[in-house]
Amino acid sequence: MLTASQTPAETDAQWVRLIPPGVTDPAARIADSMGGVLAQAIETICTAAQANLRAIDILCYRGLAHEEYLLRACPAPDSSRGSALPIPSDPEIETTSASVQDSDTLTVRFGTWLADQLVDRVGVEIVTCDPTPLGRTQTLTTRLVTDAEAPIAVDRAGSQSHLATYLDGLLERSVPHVARTIIAPTGSGTYHVEQQVGQFSPQARTLQRRDLARHSKRDTAPSLAAQYDTDAITSPWELLTEDGWDPKTWASQSPCHPTLHRQPGAGTAASTLVDLCTQQLEYQRLLGTLGDPQPLTDQYDALEYSPTLEVEAASLTSMLGLVWGYETSAWDTQHDFDRRPPILEPLALLRAAPGTDETAGHHPRAPAGDESSSHLWTPAPATTADWPTPSLRAGELGPAAPAVTRRAIKRLREYGDSLSLAATLGVDTPWAIAERRPPDGDPSSLVVDDDGTVPPGELIAAASHGVETHAITVVTETQAAAERAAAILREPFVEAADSETVLYPRTARHWITSGHVAVVPREMPLQWTIDPDGTVRLYAADACLVSGTVWGDPLRPTVPFDDPSTPLRWVDPDSSPVVRTTDGVARDQYDTPAALAAEYRSIPLPAVPARRWWSPRATCLSLGPPGPSVVDPRRRFGRYEESLETALEEFVTTYTCQAETTLTASTIATACRRLLWPQSATVVSHAKLKRLVTELSRRITGPVSFDSALKKADTMTLTQRGWIYPDTTADRPAAPFADATAAGTPTASLAETLAIDPDYK
C-alpha cells in the first residue's frame, strides 16, 4: 500500500485546489473531460529533473457548487536529495492573495507547477481541507485491486477516462461521493496507483453485513472496477460476489433483514472481504485519516491481492479525470442526512478561473455554537461539543454523558437515521431517550450506555416496552460496554434453571399497589423467576411471596393476608413511616424515613423480556476512537462451524427447559434456524436441523436434564422440553404488571428511596 502521508486527525492539511471556469458564467465552461491534461501534468512533474516526490494525492468530491479536485505532493522521506520539487525555471504565476505567507512552501511550489502545466482557464488556489463533516460512520466504499505481477495497461474505451465515466454516473444520480487516487512513480517508467471511491447517501449506509446484502438486492453496490475492461483489475465487492456470497432473506423473519451467506464450496477469504467492506479501515483510508496502513495491508496480503496497482505510464490518462459536474445537485437532496462536504478554507489564490467566483465553492468552518440555521449550506459542527444536546425530561437521561449522547445522535444521523425524542414518552424506562428510525427499516428504541452502567433490567425493559417490534439500539462509548449490552440481549435473563428462569430485576420501577409500596426486610435476598407457562414468582430464600402471569393476571401475595410469618409488608407514603401487613395491620412505626430505609427495602419489579432473544432486532454500536463498530447481539455458538448438532444442543439447553408442554421437532428446528440464519456463514438447512432434533427425540425419556440426554440412551426426549418463557403475542402484553408501578408520584419517590442495588449473584 502506498505511503502517502495520512494522519489520524488530518484537519488542516494544505492542498492545491483546481477551480473550473464558468461556474457563475456558463459561457466560459469547459465541456470535455480533462483527464488527459491532468495525467500529462502529473507525469511531467514526476519525471522532472530533481523532483524528489514520493507520491501525488488527488482528492475528488462533490462540493457545494461543482466537483472539487484537490491535489498535494508528498515528498520522499530521503531529504538528502534536495527539495521535493524544484522551482520552475520560468514561473509566470503571480499570487493574487496576500495570505500566501500562511501557505506551505511545498504546496505553493506544487501549485505553481500545476498552474504552469494546465491550461490557463483552470484556476489554482491553496486551501485547507478538513474531512470532519463527512462523518465518522463508515459508508459504502470500493477500491481497485489486482493479483497481476506485471505492469497493467489500461486503455480508454471512449472520450473520457474510466474514473470520469464512473463519476458521471454518480453525478447523474445526485449521489454525494468522494474519490481518492494516489499516484507514485516507481522509478522505472511505471506508476503505482491506489484508487478508491465512497458513496455518501442514506442508501449507501454500510455498517453491518446485512447492509451489504441490501446493496446486492437493490443494485447500489459500487462498480468502479467494472468500468475497467481488463481482467487484471477487480475490487473487493466483485471478489465477494465471485467467492460465492449471495444475499438471502428469510420471509418468515420479522423484522425482515437480508443477510449474506456463503454457498457451499466458497473460499475462506469471504469473511475477510466482508470485513473490508464493512469495517473502518477502508473508510479511514478514503478520508486520509487512517494513519498506519499496515493492518489494511495485512488483510489484502491474506487475500493475495494488492490494493496498489502498477500501471504503464500511458494508463494514467485512462485512470484520471476532471469532471466538473456543473449544476449537478447532490448534498442538497440529503435533507435528513447528517453528512456534508469537507470544510474548505482558502489560503492563497494563485490563478483565477474565468467566469467563476472561486468563493462559491468555499465551505468555511462554522463558529463554535452557531446553530442558528438549518439550511443546507450551514456547515455541520466539526466537533461533538458543538452538537446540540437533546431537550429531555429532567432526571430521565441516566448517567450517560451529554457528549456521548450528542455523538450517538451524530453518528446515527450520519448513518441515515432520523431520531424522535418525543416518541419515548410512553416507554416504561428512563433509559430509552429516543426512537431511531432508519430510512429503510423498522424503528427501534435508542439507549445510550456510555460506560456499560445501564442496569440489565432497564436495558431489557427498553427493548421490551419500546417500539412494537421490540427492536433496540444501544450506543456505547467503548467496545467493552457494547459487548456487555450484546451479551445481555443474547440471553435476557440471569440464568435458566431446571423448570424456571431467573429474571433480572428492574431498578427504575418497583412494586406498588393501591398507592402502597411493597417492602421486605432490607437484608432479605429476592429473586424473580418465570416458568414456561408465563407464571412470574418472587422468592425470598426458598419461599414464594408473590406470583402473577404475563397473560394479564396481576401480582398478588401467595400467602394468607393474616400470616404473621410472611416478610412482605406495605408502606403508605402519605402517612408517617409505618410498616403494615397485607391486611392493613400496623406492625412497626419509625420516627424518620431514614430509619425506615435502614430496616426495609422496596421490591423491584421483574424485567420480563418480550423475547427469548433479540435477533435480529438489536444493534449494539460502539463509538470508540477507531470509529463506529457494531457488536453482534445474536447468540454466538462457538463450535457451530464444527458441528450443527453442537449448535442445536446449545440452543435447546439455553432456550428450553423441562416442561409439560410439547415442542415438536419442526418447532425447535424452525426456531433454531431463525436464530442461526442471520449469523451463519453458510445456509442453514431446516431439513437437517429437523432430522437432528428427531434423532435426539427418539431417545428414551427419563427424569434427568437435557445435557444428560445427549450422553445417555435411556434418558428423556425433546418433547419434554418447553420454551423457558412465552414470547410476546397478541395475548401476551410486552409490559406485564404495568399497573403495579408508577412514575413521578410520591409513592414512586418513596419506593426509589427504599431501593437498594440489585445483587445478580
N, C-alpha and C positions, 0 to 999 in steps of 0.2 A: 504494500500500500504506500502511496506517495506520502512524503513527509512535508507537505505544505503546512506551515505553522498554523496550529489551531490551539486555542486555549479554552479552559473550562468557562471563562467569563469574558468572552470576546465582545465587549460592548462599546468599544471606542476605536476599533480598527479603522485605519485610513485606506480609502480606495480611490481609484480613478473612475469617475462616472462618465459614461458616454451619453451625450444629450442628442436626441434625434431632432432633425429640423421639422418645422411645420406642425408642431403641437398646437399652437394658437393660430397659425395661418396655414390652412390646408394646402395652399398653392405651393408651399415650399417643401412639401413632403417627398420622401423617397419611397417609391412603391415596391422596389425589389428587395429581396433578402441580400444582406451584405456579408454573408458568412465567408465568402472567398476573400473579401477585403480584410476582414478581421484575421483570418488564418494567415494571410500573407504578411500582415503586420507583425503578428506574433512570431512567425518563422524568421522574419528579418531581425527582430530584436534578439531572439535566442541565438542566432548564428552570428551576431555582430562581434567584431573583434573585441576582446577583453570583457565581453559580457560574462559575468560571474553569477549566473542565475541557477537556482535550484528548481524553481517551478513558477508558473504563472497561474493564478487562481482567478476563475471567472464565475461570478455570481449573477444569476439572471432571475428576475422575479417580476410578477405583475405588480406595478407600482400604482400610484394614485392617478396618474394621467396617461401612462403608457408603459410599455415593457421596459424595465430598468436593466442596464448592464453595468456591472461594477467589476473592475479588474484590479489586481495588485500583484506586484512582483515579490517573490520570496527569494531572498539572497541565499547563495550557497553557504554552508556552515564554515567553509575554509575562507577566511578573510585575508589570507596572506597573498591572494592573487589580486588584491586591489578591490575597488568598489564593485558593487553588484552590477551597476550599469554606468558606462562612461557617458559623459555629457555629449549629446550630438554635436557633430562638427560645426553645423551651421543652423542652430535653432532659430526659427523665425517666429517663435511664440513669445508673446508678452502677456503676463498675467493681468487680468482686469480686476483683481481683488487685492485689497491692502492686507488681507489676513493670511497671505501666503507664508508669512513667518511662522504661523502656527502649524504648518504642514510639515510632514516628514520629508527629509531631503530625497530619500529614495523614491517616495511616492510622487513627488513633483517631477523628479527626473524621469520616472517611468511614464507619467502623464505627458511629459514633453515629447518623449519618444513616440508614444501612441499618436499624439496630435500630428506629429511630423509624418507618420505613415498613413494615416487615414485621410479620406477626402475632407476638404475644409468645410463642408456643410455639416459635419458631425462635431458638435460641441464637446468640450472636455472640461471636467471640473474635479476638484479634490473634495471629497466628502468623508464624513464618518458614518458608519453603518452599525446599528445596534439591532440584532435579530430578536430581541426580547418580545416585542408584540406578536411575533409569530406563534408564541406559546411554547410551553414545556411538554405538553402532552403529544406524544408521537402521532404521526399520521401516515397515510399511505405513501411509501417511498419505493423506488426501484433504482437499480443501477445496472450498468453493463458489466458482465463478467465473461471470462474466457478460459478455456483449457488449452488454447493454442500455445505452442512453444516458439513458433516463428512469428516475425512481424506480420501484422494483419493489413491487408489492403482493402480499404473501404471506398467503394465507388458511389458517386452521386447518381441517383436514379432520375432526377428531374432538375428543375432550375434552382432548387434550393437544397440545403443540407437536410440530413435525416433529423437532426435535432430541431431545425426550424419547422419541418413538417409536423413533428410531434407537438411543438409549442403552438403552432397554428390551430391544431385540433383542440387543444385546451382553451385557447382564446375564443374560438368559435362557440364553445360550450360554456363560456364565462366561468371557468374553473380557476380559482386562485392557485398559484403554483410557485415553486422555487426550483431552479435548476443550478447545479454546480458542476463545473468542469475544471479539473486540474491538469495542466499540461507541463511535462518536464522533459527537456532534451536528454537523450541517452548518451550523447557524445559520439554516436556512430551513425548519425544521419536519420535516426528514427526518433519517435517520441513515445513517452509513457503517458497514458491518458486515463483519468478517472472521470466518470460521468454519472451523475445522479439526478433524479427528478422526484420531487414530492408534491402531492396534491393537498390543498388546504381548503376543504369543504366538508360540511357535515356528512356527505355521502362517502367521503374518503376516511372516515374515522377508523382507526386501526390500533386497537389496544389489546385485543384478545383474539384467540384462534377463530372464534365464531365470526369475528369481523372479516377475516379472510374468506370464510365461506360465503358471507354475504356479498363480498365483492365478486366472487365467482358466479353467483346466481344472477347478479344484476349487471354483469359485464362492466364493472367500474374498475377492474384491475388495470394497472399500468401496462402499457405495451410499447415501451421505449425500444426494447430490443427488437420487437417485430418490425420497427422502421428500418433496421439494418439488414439488408438482404444478403447475409452471409452466415454460414453455419458456424463460423468461428466465434460469433458473439451471441450471447444469451443473457438471461437475467435470473435472479433468484425466483421470481414469480414463475417464469417458464419452467425452470428446473423443478419447482414444487409441483406443477401440473404434470410434468413428464414423469415424476417419481411415483405417480400413482395415487395422489391425493385428490379426492373428489368431495364436493360439498353434498352433505346428506341432511335431510330434515325429517324428523320423526313426527308425523302428523298428529299423533295422539299426545304429544308432549305439549304442555301449556304452562307458561308462555312458550311459543314455538321459536326455537333458535336453530339456524343451520350450523352444522359442525363439520369440520374436515375429518375425513377418515382415510387411512392408508389402506389401499386394496391389497389383497394377498400378493406376495412377491415383491412388494415395493421395497426400495432401498432404505437403509437405516439413516441415511442423510436427511430424510424428510423432516425429522424433528429439528435439526439444525437450521433448515430452511425456514421452518415456521418461526423459530426464534429470530432469525434475521429479519423476517417480515413484520414482527410484532414488537421487538424489543427496542430499547432506546439508542443502541449504538449507531445504527444506520441514520436515525433521525438527527442525532447529535453531529454526526459526520457531515450531513447535509447542511446544517446550520453553521458549521465551523466551530462547534463548542465541545468536540469530543476530547481534545487533549491527546492522551496516549492512544494511538490507533491499534496497539498490539492485540488487545482482546478481539477486536473485529478481524484483524488479520488471521488470528488463530482459528476463528470459525471458518474462514474461507480456506485455510490450509487443510482443515478437516474435510472439506468438500472436494478438495483437489481442483478448485477453481480459483482463478486470480481476479481480484477486483480492479486490477490495473492492467490495461491493455497496452501492448506495444504495437504501434501502428506506423506505417510508412508516412513520410513527410507529406506526400501528396494527399493523404487521407484526412488531414486536418480540415480541408475545405468541406468535406462531407460530414464533419462532426461538430462544426461550429456554425453559428448563425446569428445574425442580427435581425430579429423580427420585432418591429417597433410596436405593433399592436395598437395603432391609433384608434381612439374612440371605441374601445372594447371594454365593456364593464366587467368587473369581476368581484371585487370586495364589496361593492355596493349592493350586491344581491344576497349577501350573507348577513341579514339584519340581526339574527339571533345567534350569531356565531362569533365567539369572542376571540377571533384572530384578526390581526391587522398587518399591513406591510411593515417591514423594518423601519425603525427610526432613521431618517436620512437627513443629516445636517451639513450644510456647505462650509467649506473652509477657504477654498480659493477657486475662482473661475479662470481657467487657462484659455479657453476659447468659447465664445458664444455660438449657438446654432441659429441660423436664420429662421425666422418665423416661429421661434419658441421662447417663451418666458420660462427660463430654467427653474424659477422658484415654484412653478406649478407642481413639480414632482417632489419638492422637498416635504419631508414629513418630520417636523421638529418634535422634540420631546415635550410632553405636557408638563407645565409647572406642577409641583407636588401639591396634591389636594385639589386640583382643578377638575371638578366633576360636574361643571355647570351645564354641559351639553351632552346629549346622547347622539349627536349627528355622526354620521359615518366618519367624517374626517377628523373628529376629535380623537387624538391618539389614545390607544389603550394604555392604562397605567403601566409603567415599566417595572414597578416593584409591588409586591403584595401589600406593602404598607399603605399604598395609595388606594387599595381596593376598598369600597365602602363596606362597613360592617352591617349585616342584616339587622333590621329592627325587630327584635324578638321580645316576647313577654319576659319580664324581669324574673330572673331565677330559673329559667327553663332552658338555658343553654348548656348546663352542666359545666364541668371544669375545662372543656375544650378551649384552648387559647384563641382569642379573636383572630390572630394572624393565621392560624391553621384553618379556621372556618373560612376566612377570605380566600385562602389559597385553594381550599377544596372547591369553593364555588367557581373560582377562576379556572381551575383545571377541567372541571366538568363542562363548563361553558366552552372551553377550547375543544372539548370532545364533541361538541354539538348539542349538548343537552340544554333544556330550559328548566328552571327551578322555580317552584312556587312555595313561598314561605307560609302563605295563608292556608295551604292545603293540609297542614299538620295540626290545625286547631282541634280536630276531633280525635287525634291519635292519643291513646292512653299511655303515653310515656313522654317525659320532657326531653328525652334524648333524640327524638326524631324532630329535626329542625326544619326540614323542607321535604317537598316531594320532587323527585327527579323524574323528568320525562324526556327520554331520548327521541330523536326525530322519527325513528322507525321501529320503536319497540314499546314495551309496556312500562308504565310508571313504577317507581319504587320509592320507599321511604329512605331518606338520607340521614345517616348518623355520622357525626364527626367524633372520632375517638383518637385524639392526638397521641396519647401515650399508652393506650391499652388499659384505661381505667374505667371504661363503661362497664357497669356490672353485667354479668352474663344474663341475668333475668331481664334487665332492661333492653339488652340487645335482642333477646328473643321476643319481648313484647313489641318492640319497634317493628320487627319482621312480621309478627302475627297480627297486629292490630292496625297496621297502616293501610296500604292500598289493597284493593280487592284481590289481587293476585298474590299478596303476601311477599312481594319482591322487596329486597333491601339492598342498599348500597352503603357500605361502611368505608369511610375515608380516614386514613391514619397518617401520622407523621413518620412512622418508622415501619420497616418491613416486619419486625417482630410483632408489633401491635396488629398489623394486618393478618399475620399468620395466627395470632391468638383469636381474632374475630372469626377467621375461617374455620378454626378448629371447633369453636362453639357452635357455629352454624352447621357444621358437618354432623355433629351429634348434639342437638339442643337439649340435652339432659345431663344430669350428673353421672348416672350410671344405670344400666339395665340389670335388675336382679332377676330371680327365677320367675316370678309372676307379676312383679310391679316394677315400674321405672321411677327412679328418684329424680325429682324436678328441681330446677334452680328456683330460689326464692326471688321475688321482686324486692327492690329497695325503695321504690318511689310510691308504692301502693300497699296499703295494709287493710286487714280485715276489719270492716266497720259494719255494724248492723243497727238500724233504728237509732242512729246518732250516737251509738256507744262503740268504744274502741275495745276490741278483744285483746286481753293480755294474759301472760303466763309469768311465772317466776323468772327473773332475769337470767339465771344460770341454766335454765332448762333447755336442753338441745331440742330442736324441732326439725322435722323432715317431712316434706310434701312428696307424695307418690301418686302415680296414675297407673291404672291397670288396662288390659286390652279392651274392657267394656266401656272405658271412659270414666270410671269412678275415681275421683280425686280424694285422697285422705291425708290428714295431718297427724303425724305420730310424734308423741313426746316419749322418749325412750321406746318401750315396746307397746305403749298404749295408744290406741287410736282416739283422738279427741274430736275430730271434725271430719265430715265427709260431704261430698256433693258430686255432681256429674257434669260432664261437658255438654250434656244434652239439654240443659236448662234447669236442672234441679239445683237450688241454691245450697250454699254451705250451711250445714247445721251441726250442732253438737251431737255426738254419738252416745253420750252418757246421760242419764236422767238429770233433769234440772236441779233436783234436790240432793244429788250425790255429793257429799262433802269431800270425797277423795279426789275429785277431778281438779286439776290445777287451773282449769280455764276460768278466767274472771273477766269482768267488764268495768269500764270506767266511763263516766259521763263528763264531757269537758265543760258542761255548763254548771256543774256543782263543785263543791270542794273535793279535793283528791280522795275519793272513796272507792274502794275496790268492792265490787258486788259479785255474787254468784249469778248463774244464768237465770234463776228465778227471782232475781232482784234483791236478795237479802244482802245487807251491808256486812262485810267481813272485816275489812281493815280500813282505817282512816289515817291520812298523812297530813302533816302540817303544811308541806310545800310540794309543788310538782317535782322538785328535785329529789325530795325524799321518796316520792312515789317511783321515780325513774331509777332510783338506786335498788329497788326491790323487784320491779316488774318491767317487762318489755312488751312492746306491741308485736302482733303476729303479721309477718309479711305475707301477702298473697302469693300463690304459686305462679310461676311463669309457665303457663300451659302452652306448648308450641302448637301453632296451627298446622305444622307439617312435621313429618318424621325426619325429613332432611330438606335442605334448601338447595335444590338442584333442578334447573339452572337459574334459580330465582335470586341468587345473591352475587354481589360483586364486592370484593374487598380490595380497595385501592390504596396503595402506599404512595405518599408524596415525598419520599426521601430525596436527598441530594442528587442521586443519579437520575432522577426524573420519575414520573409516574409509572408504577408497575402493578400488575394485578396478581393477587394470590387467589388461586382457585379454591373456593369453599366446598367443592364437592369431595365426597369421601374418596380418599386415595387408598386403594388396596395394594399394598407394597409388592405382593408377589403375583399380581394379576397377569403380568406379561408371561409368567412361567406356567400358570395354570388357571383356566377359567373356573375350574372346580374350587380352587382356593378362594377366588373372589366370591363365589356363591356361598361357600361356607361362612366367610366373614360377614357377608351381607345378612344371612339368616341369624347368625349369632348376635349381630348388632341391633337389628331392627325387628326381631320377633322374640317371643318368649313363650313359656308354657301357658296354654290357654285351652278352654273348652271349645273354642271356635275351630273351624276347619279352613285351612288355606290350601287350595288346590295347587298342583304343580304349575299350572298355567298362570295362576295369580302371582305366585312367587317369581316365576321366570319373567313375567311382564314387568313387575316392579324392579327386579334386579337389573334387567336390561335398560329400563328407564334411567336408573342411576348410573350405570356403566357407560351408556351410549355417548353422552357428551364428552367424557373424559378419556375414552379409549382411543388408541391409535388405529386399531383395526375394527372392522364391522363386527358387532356382537350378534351372534346368531341366537334368535329366540328359540328356534327348534332345538339347538344344542343345550341351551340352558334348561329348557323344559325336560329334555331327556335326562340331564344330570339330576334335576330335582326328583324326577320319577324314580331314578335308581336309588337315591337316598331314601325315598318314601317307602320302598319295598322292605326296608329293614324292620325287624320285629319290634313292636313297641315295648316300652318299659319306663318306669318312673325315674328316669335319670335325665341329665341335661343333654342338650343337643350336641355339645362338644364330645361327650362320651358316645353318642350315637354314631358319630363319624368313625369311631375307632372299634366299636363292638358290634357284632352282628345280631345281638339279642336285645337291642335297646328299642328306641322309640321311632316313630315315623314323623315326617314333617307335618302330617295332618293334625298333630297335637300342638302345633305352633300357631299363635295368633300374632297380629301386629302389636307392638308394645303399647300403642295407644291409637285412637282413631284420628285420621286426618280430618281437617275441616271439610264439611259437606254442607248441603243446603239445610240439613237438620242439626248440624253441629256448629254453633257460633264460633267465630275465631277468637272472641274475647269473652270466655265464660266468666261468671261471677262478677260481671261489671257492676251489678247493683250492690256489691259488698265492699265498695270503696268510694272515696270521694276525694276531690282535689280542691284546694283553695278554700277550705272551710275550717272552722275551729276544731272540728273533730279530726280532720286530716292533720292539722298542725300538731295536735296532741299526739297522734299516732307517730308522726315523724320525730317528736321529742323523745318518745319512749323507744324508738327503734335502736337496734344495735347492728353492728356489721355482721353480715352472714358468715358462717363457718361452713364452707363447702365440703370440708372433710367429714 
